[in-house]
Amino acid sequence: MDANKETSAVDNIDFSAITSLSFGKGWRDVVLIVIVAVVVLVGIQLAIEFFKIPTYILPTPTEVAKALFTDFPTLSKDLLITLYELVTGYLIGGGIGLVLAAVVTQIPLVEKIITPYIIILVTTPMIALVPLLVLRFGFGSEPRIIAVALAAGPMIMVNAATGFKRVDATKIALARSYGASLLQIFLKIRFPMAMPMIVVGMTVGGIFGLITAVGAEMIAGQNGLGNKLGYYSSLMQMPQFFATIVLIMAVGLALYILMYLIGKKYSSWQE
């Protein structure tokens, strides 16, 4: 039983302290996390004030918090744009990645043909393609959505294909002996058993997609959180700059926790 748990669980960092709000140990962990955060922020605040570091170099946490509060109405609009680009590109890339993963694991010839191109996509920073995409699609959201899809899709495909291949051959043979079709085997055996690896791919793909979206907005964006980073840094408005970074960090953390909860749900289902 222990071995099955180890192989089925998604190997992510344990976020149980902030994903479980039950009384007792869960709340104790949350309190400890908050205490550590307060100690770190107070230490940074005191260090900046003690060494008299100018705001245009490194603002204090209180200045960043004030900027986040006062500028949030403006930043929220850019946050929605970044989320739109991230979610749209993520869904497109993830959908195509899952389909390709299913195809290549069923047809070896297709796998041999497609794999080299997938490796190229995985190892190529999609941000480098943004200027070319802008020349074709303009300065709207389309180039950034395409870049996010190209960044997230291959990551999801590689992990999903790995999961599809790790299915126990004995279970597939047993299903075939009962007359199960190829589609039934995939939907009832391969896909559910591959869910932990799919979730890992979705997590990595989401983080890569967020980085790509923000980077694309910095390079060729008229709006979005990445555009705001470039704008505030050019004006040396560091409190607003770091407030924007806090929002990007919050998006990444929320995405990771969401994938953790999904992985935990399917891992417990397999057990």
Secondary structure, DSSP 8 states (H G I E B T S, - for coil): -HHHHHHHS------HHHH---TTHHHHHHHHHHHHHHHHHHHHHHHHHHHT--TTT---HHHHHHHHHHSHHHHHHHHHHHHHHHHHHHHHHHHHHHHHHHHHHH-HHHHHHHHHHHHHHHHS-GGGGHHHHHHHH-SSSHHHHHHHHHHHHHHHHHHHHHHHHTS-HHHHHHHHHTT--HHHHIIIIIHHHHHHHHHHHHHHHHHHHHHHHHHHHHHH-SSSHHHHHHHHHHTT-HHHHHHHHHHHHHHHHHHHHHHHHHHHHHHHHH-
